[in-house]
Amino acid sequence: MAVLDGRPRTATITATGQVFVLHLPPATLSRILEKYPTIARRIDDELRRRTSSAGEQVAPADRVDRARLADLSARLRSIRNPDRAAAPDAKSRWLGLSKLFARGT
């Protein structure tokens, strides 16, 4: 979900066997979704299913694009993790980094 909406990850998985990992930067995922609308539709279906199981109904869309998927991802986050749903503002992110790299602390 983080690759869809740009917010921090909210889940971690642990493999119990050998896995292959594919790293998809957001720009690459956008190109894939544009080139293969069936993939975008399947992600939309899954996000709508999860949102529905969390108690909120979402109507299917005629056209599914990255913005739609980001919106569904954000809506699902707000239902499942209301305190982590909002993306931190730029100032908060900057202050976090400045504390990390501060000298003498």
BAKE-989243 format. One record per residue: y, z, x of N, C-alpha, C, CB in turn; residue in one letter. Coordinates in Angstrom, 1 decimal, decimal comma, m for minus. Each point is the difference from the previous one (the first is absolute). Glycine has a CB too. Example, Ala and Ser with C-alpha at 12.3 -4.5 7.8 and 13.67 -1.06 7.14 Angstrom:
BEGIN
<<m5,7; 7,8; 13,2>; <1,2; 0,0; m0,9>; <1,2; 0,0; 0,9>; <m1,2; 1,2; m1,9>; A>
<<2,3; m1,9; 1,5>; <1,1; 0,0; 0,9>; <1,1; 0,8; m0,8>; <m0,6; m2,2; 1,2>; S>
This chain:
BEGIN
<<m1,2; 0,0; 0,8>; <1,2; 0,0; m0,8>; <1,3; 0,0; 0,9>; <m1,3; 1,2; m1,8>; M>
<<1,2; m0,6; 2,9>; <1,2; 0,1; 0,9>; <0,4; m1,4; 0,4>; <m0,7; 2,2; 0,8>; A>
<<m0,2; m3,1; m0,6>; <0,4; m1,4; 0,4>; <0,7; m0,7; m1,2>; <m1,9; m0,1; 1,7>; V>
<<1,6; 0,5; m2,9>; <0,7; m0,6; m1,2>; <1,4; 0,5; m0,2>; <m2,3; m0,3; m1,0>; L>
<<2,4; 1,6; 1,1>; <1,3; 0,6; m0,4>; <0,9; 0,6; 1,1>; <m1,1; 0,5; m2,1>; D>
<<0,5; m0,6; 3,3>; <0,8; 0,5; 1,2>; <0,1; 1,5; 0,2>; <1,3; m2,1; m0,3>; G>
<<m1,9; 2,8; m0,5>; <0,0; 1,5; 0,1>; <m1,1; 0,5; 0,8>; <1,1; 0,1; m2,2>; R>
<<m1,0; 1,1; 2,7>; <m1,1; 0,6; 0,8>; <m1,4; 0,0; m0,7>; <1,7; 1,4; 1,1>; P>
<<m2,7; m1,5; m0,3>; <m1,4; 0,1; m0,5>; <m0,2; 1,3; m0,7>; <m0,8; m1,5; 1,8>; R>
<<0,0; 1,6; m2,9>; <m0,3; 1,2; m0,7>; <m1,5; 0,3; 0,1>; <2,0; m0,3; m1,5>; T>
<<m2,7; m0,5; 2,1>; <m1,5; 0,2; 0,0>; <m0,5; m0,3; 1,4>; <m0,2; m0,5; m2,5>; A>
<<m0,9; 1,1; 2,9>; <m0,7; m0,3; 1,2>; <m1,5; m0,1; m0,3>; <1,7; 1,3; 1,4>; T>
<<m2,3; m2,3; m0,8>; <m1,4; m0,2; m0,2>; <m0,8; 0,3; 1,3>; <0,4; m1,7; m1,8>; I>
<<m1,6; 2,1; 1,7>; <m0,9; 0,2; 1,1>; <m1,3; m0,9; m0,2>; <0,9; 2,4; 0,4>; T>
<<m1,1; m3,2; 0,6>; <m1,2; m0,9; m0,1>; <m1,3; 0,8; 0,4>; <1,4; m2,0; 0,5>; A>
<<m2,5; 1,8; m1,2>; <m1,2; 0,7; 0,4>; <m0,9; m1,0; 0,8>; <0,2; 1,5; m2,1>; T>
<<0,2; m2,7; 2,3>; <m0,7; m1,0; 0,7>; <1,0; m1,0; 0,7>; <m2,0; 0,3; m1,6>; G>
<<1,4; m1,3; 2,2>; <0,8; m1,0; 0,6>; <0,9; m0,7; m1,0>; <m1,7; m0,3; 1,8>; Q>
<<2,9; 0,1; m1,4>; <1,0; m0,8; m0,9>; <0,8; m1,0; 0,8>; <0,1; 2,0; m1,5>; V>
<<0,4; m3,0; 0,9>; <0,9; m0,9; 0,6>; <1,3; 0,2; m0,7>; <m1,8; m1,7; 0,5>; F>
<<2,9; 1,7; 0,3>; <1,3; 0,3; m0,5>; <0,9; m1,2; 0,1>; <m0,3; 2,4; 0,6>; V>
<<1,0; m2,8; m1,6>; <0,9; m1,1; 0,1>; <1,4; 0,6; m0,2>; <m1,7; m1,7; m0,9>; L>
<<2,6; 1,6; 1,9>; <1,3; 0,5; m0,1>; <0,9; m1,1; m0,6>; <m0,3; 1,5; 2,0>; H>
<<0,9; m1,2; m3,2>; <0,9; m1,0; m0,7>; <1,4; 0,5; 0,0>; <m2,0; m0,8; m1,4>; L>
<<2,9; 0,3; 2,2>; <1,4; 0,4; m0,1>; <0,5; m0,5; m1,4>; <0,3; m0,1; 2,6>; P>
<<0,8; 0,7; m3,1>; <0,5; m0,4; m1,3>; <0,3; m1,5; m0,1>; <0,9; 2,3; m0,2>; P>
<<m0,3; m2,9; 1,2>; <0,3; m1,4; 0,0>; <m1,2; m0,9; m0,2>; <2,0; 0,5; 1,4>; A>
<<m3,1; m0,1; m0,7>; <m1,2; m0,7; m0,1>; <m0,6; 0,1; m1,4>; <m0,4; 0,3; 2,5>; T>
<<0,4; 0,9; m3,0>; <m0,6; 0,2; m1,3>; <0,8; m0,8; m1,0>; <m0,7; 2,3; 0,6>; L>
<<2,1; m2,4; m0,5>; <0,8; m0,8; m0,9>; <m0,4; m1,4; 0,0>; <1,9; 1,6; 0,4>; S>
<<m2,2; m2,2; 0,8>; <m0,4; m1,4; 0,1>; <m1,3; m0,2; m0,6>; <1,3; m0,2; 2,1>; R>
<<m2,2; 1,1; m1,9>; <m1,4; m0,1; m0,7>; <0,1; 0,1; m1,5>; <m1,0; 1,1; 2,0>; I>
<<1,9; m0,2; m2,5>; <0,1; 0,1; m1,5>; <0,6; m1,3; m0,5>; <0,3; 2,5; 0,2>; L>
<<0,7; m3,1; 0,5>; <0,6; m1,2; m0,5>; <m1,0; m1,2; 0,0>; <2,2; 0,8; 0,9>; E>
<<m3,0; m0,9; 0,2>; <m1,0; m1,1; 0,2>; <m1,2; 0,2; m0,9>; <0,8; m0,3; 2,3>; K>
<<m1,2; 1,5; m2,6>; <m1,2; 0,3; m0,8>; <0,4; 0,9; m1,2>; <m1,5; m0,3; 2,1>; Y>
<<2,0; m0,3; m3,1>; <0,4; 0,9; m1,2>; <m1,1; 0,7; m0,6>; <1,8; m1,6; m0,4>; P>
<<m3,1; 1,2; 0,6>; <m1,1; 0,7; m0,6>; <m0,1; 1,4; 0,7>; <m1,2; m2,2; m0,5>; T>
<<1,5; 2,3; 1,7>; <0,0; 1,3; 0,7>; <1,0; 0,9; m0,6>; <m0,8; m1,1; 2,2>; I>
<<2,0; 0,6; m2,4>; <1,1; 0,7; m0,6>; <m0,4; 0,5; m1,3>; <1,7; m1,3; 1,3>; A>
<<m2,3; 0,4; m2,1>; <m0,4; 0,4; m1,4>; <m1,1; 1,1; 0,1>; <0,5; m2,3; m0,8>; R>
<<m1,4; 2,3; 1,7>; <m1,0; 1,0; 0,1>; <0,6; 1,4; 0,4>; <m1,7; m1,8; 0,6>; R>
<<2,6; 1,7; 0,3>; <0,7; 1,3; 0,4>; <0,8; 0,5; m1,2>; <0,2; m0,8; 2,4>; I>
<<0,4; m0,1; m3,2>; <0,8; 0,4; m1,2>; <m1,0; 0,7; m1,0>; <1,7; m1,9; 0,4>; D>
<<m2,9; 1,2; m0,6>; <m0,9; 0,6; m0,9>; <m0,5; 1,4; 0,4>; <m0,8; m2,4; m0,5>; D>
<<0,6; 2,6; 1,8>; <m0,5; 1,3; 0,5>; <1,1; 1,0; m0,2>; <m1,6; m1,1; 1,6>; E>
<<2,8; 0,8; m1,2>; <1,1; 0,9; m0,2>; <0,3; 0,4; m1,4>; <1,0; m1,0; 2,0>; L>
<<m1,1; 0,0; m2,9>; <0,1; 0,3; m1,5>; <m1,1; 0,9; m0,5>; <1,1; m2,2; m0,3>; R>
<<m2,4; 1,9; 0,8>; <m1,1; 0,8; m0,4>; <0,2; 1,5; 0,5>; <m1,5; m2,0; 0,2>; R>
<<2,0; 2,2; 1,0>; <0,2; 1,3; 0,5>; <1,1; 0,7; m0,7>; <m0,8; m0,7; 2,2>; R>
<<1,9; 0,0; m2,5>; <1,1; 0,5; m0,7>; <m0,4; 0,4; m1,4>; <1,6; m1,4; 1,3>; T>
<<m2,4; 0,6; m2,0>; <m0,6; 0,3; m1,3>; <m0,8; 1,2; 0,0>; <0,1; m2,4; m0,5>; S>
<<m1,0; 2,6; 1,5>; <m0,9; 1,1; 0,1>; <0,8; 1,3; 0,3>; <m1,8; m1,5; 0,8>; S>
<<3,0; 1,3; m0,3>; <0,9; 1,2; 0,2>; <0,9; 0,3; m1,2>; <0,0; m0,5; 2,5>; A>
<<m0,2; m0,3; m3,6>; <0,7; 0,3; m1,2>; <1,2; m0,8; m0,4>; <m0,8; 2,2; 0,4>; G>
<<1,1; m3,3; 0,4>; <1,1; m0,8; m0,3>; <m0,4; m1,5; m0,1>; <1,5; 1,6; 1,2>; E>
<<m1,2; m2,2; m2,4>; <m0,4; m1,4; m0,2>; <1,0; m0,9; 0,6>; <m1,2; 0,7; m2,1>; Q>
<<0,7; m1,8; 2,7>; <0,9; m1,0; 0,5>; <m0,6; m1,4; m0,5>; <0,6; 1,4; 2,1>; V>
<<0,3; m2,1; m2,6>; <m0,4; m1,3; m0,6>; <m0,2; m1,0; 1,1>; <1,3; 0,4; m2,1>; A>
<<m2,2; m1,4; 1,9>; <m0,3; m1,0; 1,0>; <1,3; m0,9; 0,1>; <m2,5; 0,0; m0,4>; P>
<<2,7; m0,6; 1,6>; <1,1; m0,8; 0,2>; <m0,4; m1,5; 0,1>; <1,2; 1,8; 1,2>; A>
<<m0,3; m2,7; m1,6>; <m0,3; m1,4; 0,1>; <m0,1; m0,4; 1,4>; <1,1; m0,5; m2,2>; D>
<<m0,2; 1,0; 3,0>; <0,1; m0,3; 1,5>; <m0,1; 1,3; 0,8>; <1,4; m2,1; m0,5>; R>
<<m2,2; 2,1; 1,5>; <m0,1; 1,1; 0,8>; <0,5; m0,3; 1,4>; <m2,0; 0,8; m1,3>; V>
<<3,0; m0,1; 1,8>; <0,5; m0,2; 1,3>; <0,1; 1,4; 0,7>; <1,3; m2,1; m0,7>; D>
<<m0,8; 2,0; 2,0>; <0,0; 1,2; 0,8>; <0,9; 1,1; m0,7>; <m0,3; m1,4; 2,1>; R>
<<1,4; 1,0; m2,7>; <0,9; 1,0; m0,7>; <m0,7; 0,7; m1,1>; <2,0; m1,4; 0,6>; A>
<<m2,8; 0,6; m1,4>; <m0,8; 0,6; m1,1>; <m1,0; 1,1; 0,6>; <0,3; m2,1; m1,4>; R>
<<m1,0; 1,7; 2,5>; <m1,0; 0,9; 0,6>; <0,7; 1,2; 0,5>; <m1,5; m2,0; 0,5>; L>
<<2,6; 1,8; 0,2>; <0,8; 1,2; 0,5>; <0,4; 0,9; m1,1>; <0,8; m1,4; 1,9>; A>
<<m0,4; 0,9; m3,0>; <0,4; 0,8; m1,2>; <m1,2; 0,8; m0,5>; <1,8; m1,7; m0,6>; D>
<<m2,9; 1,0; 0,4>; <m1,2; 0,7; m0,5>; <m0,5; 1,1; 0,9>; <m0,6; m2,1; m1,1>; L>
<<0,7; 1,8; 2,4>; <m0,4; 1,0; 1,0>; <0,9; 1,2; m0,1>; <m0,8; m1,8; 1,5>; S>
<<2,1; 1,6; m1,6>; <1,0; 1,1; m0,1>; <m0,2; 0,8; m1,3>; <1,6; m1,3; 1,3>; A>
<<m1,9; 0,6; m2,4>; <m0,3; 0,7; m1,2>; <m1,3; 0,9; 0,1>; <1,1; m1,9; m1,3>; R>
<<m2,1; 1,3; 1,9>; <m1,2; 0,8; 0,2>; <0,2; 1,2; 0,9>; <m1,3; m2,1; m0,3>; L>
<<2,1; 1,9; 1,3>; <0,3; 1,2; 0,9>; <0,8; 1,0; m0,8>; <0,1; m1,5; 2,0>; R>
<<0,8; 1,1; m2,8>; <0,8; 1,0; m0,8>; <m0,9; 0,8; m0,9>; <2,0; m1,5; 0,2>; S>
<<m3,1; 0,9; m0,7>; <m0,9; 0,7; m0,9>; <m0,9; 1,0; 0,8>; <0,1; m2,0; m1,6>; I>
<<m0,7; 1,5; 2,7>; <m0,9; 0,7; 0,7>; <0,6; 1,1; 1,0>; <m1,5; m2,0; m0,2>; R>
<<2,6; 1,6; 0,8>; <0,7; 0,9; 1,0>; <1,5; 0,0; m0,3>; <m1,8; m0,5; 1,7>; N>
<<2,2; 1,2; m2,8>; <1,4; m0,1; m0,3>; <1,0; 0,5; 1,1>; <m0,8; 0,3; m2,4>; P>
<<0,3; 0,7; 3,2>; <0,9; 0,5; 1,0>; <0,1; m1,0; 1,2>; <m0,6; 2,3; m0,8>; D>
<<m0,3; m3,2; 0,9>; <0,0; m1,0; 1,2>; <0,3; m1,4; m0,5>; <m1,7; 1,5; 1,2>; R>
<<2,1; m1,7; m2,4>; <0,2; m1,3; m0,6>; <1,2; m0,7; 0,6>; <m1,1; 0,8; m2,1>; A>
<<2,2; 0,0; 2,2>; <1,3; m0,6; 0,5>; <m0,1; m0,3; 1,5>; <1,3; 1,2; m1,9>; A>
<<m0,8; m2,3; 2,3>; <0,1; m0,3; 1,4>; <1,2; 0,8; 0,6>; <m1,0; m2,4; m0,4>; A>
<<0,8; 2,9; 1,6>; <1,1; 0,7; 0,6>; <1,2; m0,9; 0,2>; <m1,6; 1,6; 1,1>; P>
<<2,8; m1,1; m1,2>; <1,2; m0,9; 0,3>; <0,1; m0,2; 1,5>; <1,2; 0,9; m2,1>; D>
<<m0,4; m1,9; 2,4>; <0,1; m0,4; 1,4>; <0,5; 1,2; 0,9>; <0,5; m2,3; m0,7>; A>
<<0,4; 3,1; 0,2>; <0,6; 1,1; 0,8>; <m1,2; 1,0; 0,3>; <2,3; m0,2; m1,1>; K>
<<m3,1; 0,5; 0,1>; <m1,1; 1,0; 0,2>; <m1,0; m0,6; 1,1>; <0,2; 0,8; m2,4>; S>
<<m0,5; m2,1; 2,3>; <m0,9; m0,6; 1,0>; <0,6; 0,1; 1,4>; <m0,9; m1,5; m1,8>; R>
<<2,2; 1,2; 1,9>; <0,7; 0,0; 1,3>; <0,0; 1,5; 0,5>; <1,4; m2,0; m0,7>; W>
<<m1,1; 2,9; m0,1>; <0,1; 1,4; 0,5>; <m1,4; 0,5; 0,4>; <1,9; 0,5; m1,5>; L>
<<m2,9; m1,0; 0,8>; <m1,4; 0,4; 0,5>; <m0,3; m0,6; 1,3>; <m0,7; 0,0; m2,3>; G>
<<1,1; m1,2; 2,6>; <m0,2; m0,6; 1,3>; <0,8; 0,6; 1,1>; <m0,5; m2,1; m1,2>; L>
<<1,8; 2,5; 0,8>; <0,8; 0,6; 1,0>; <m0,5; 1,4; 0,5>; <1,9; m1,3; m1,0>; S>
<<m2,5; 2,0; 0,0>; <m0,6; 1,3; 0,4>; <m1,3; m0,2; 0,9>; <0,8; 0,9; m2,2>; K>
<<m1,5; m2,0; 1,9>; <m1,2; m0,3; 0,8>; <0,4; m0,3; 1,4>; <m1,1; m0,8; m2,1>; L>
<<2,2; 0,1; 2,3>; <0,3; m0,5; 1,3>; <1,1; 0,9; 0,7>; <m0,6; m2,3; m0,7>; F>
<<1,0; 3,4; 0,0>; <1,1; 0,8; 0,6>; <m0,5; 0,6; 1,3>; <0,9; 0,5; m2,3>; A>
<<0,0; m0,5; 3,3>; <m0,3; 0,6; 1,3>; <0,3; 1,5; 0,0>; <0,4; m2,2; 1,1>; R>
<<m1,2; 3,0; m0,4>; <0,3; 1,4; 0,2>; <m0,4; 0,8; m1,2>; <1,8; m0,6; 1,5>; G>
<<m2,6; 0,1; m2,4>; <m0,5; 0,8; m1,1>; <m1,5; 0,2; 0,1>; <1,9; m0,8; m1,4>; T>
